[in-house]
């Protein structure tokens, strides 16, 4: 592999930005979800998840460097939204 091959692997768009990594599909039996996974499960953006946390409407836990949202919290949020 030469330097040219390595540069092609960066997957940059013409405007210079790089392709964003797609979140992995959450495991159905997961006890908690990452921000990306929670957003995917709810069908909302990452920003919405962060806003819900900031507003106190969605609880999360910090485990080392990761912020996790318990599955029960997502279920509670959905149940409250339908009442």
N, C-alpha and C positions, 0 to 999 in steps of 0.2 A: 504494500500500500504506500503510495507516495503522497506528498503534501496536497496534490490536487484532489485525490480520492477523499482524503480526510475533510477537506473543505466542502465537498459535495454532501457529506453525511450530516452537516450541520442543519440541513432542512430550513434554510432561510427563504423567506418570501422576498419578492423583488423590492419591497419597500424597506428591507433590512430587518424586519422583525422575525423572530423565530416561531416555529410552530409550537403551539401549546400542547403539552402532554395531556392526553385524554384520561380522565379519571377511570380507575379500574371499576369494574362492576362489583357493587357491594355483595358480600356473602349474605345470603338470606338469614342465617342464624347468628349474625354478628351481634355482639352485645353493645357495641358502640361504633360510630362512624366518624371518619375524618370530615373536615369541612366540605371537601369536594364530594365525598360519598353522600353526605347528608343533603347537599344541594341537589345531587342527582336523584336521590330517592324522593325528595319532595317536588322536584321539577322546578326549582327556583335557582337563582344565581348565588354564587359565593357571597356576593355583597349582601344579599337578603339574609343569608344565614348569619353573617357578622352583625347586621343591624338588629336581628331578633335577639342575639346574645347581648348586645349593648343595651337594648331596651329592657332586658330582664325577662323577656317572654320565652326564651329558650336557654336552659341551663347547659353548661358544658364543663368538662373537666380537663385540666392540663396534666398530661402525663409526659414527663421529661419535656421534650421540645414540641410535642404534638398536642393539639387541641382536639378533644374527642367529644362527640355528642351521643349520650346514651340513647339506644333505640326507644326506650320507654319515654324519653323526652319528646321525640318526634311523634310518637303515638299520642301523647298527652296534648301536644300542640294541635294536632289534627282534630282530636276529639273536642277541644275547646273551640276550634274554628267552626265546627258544625253545629254548635248549640246556639 
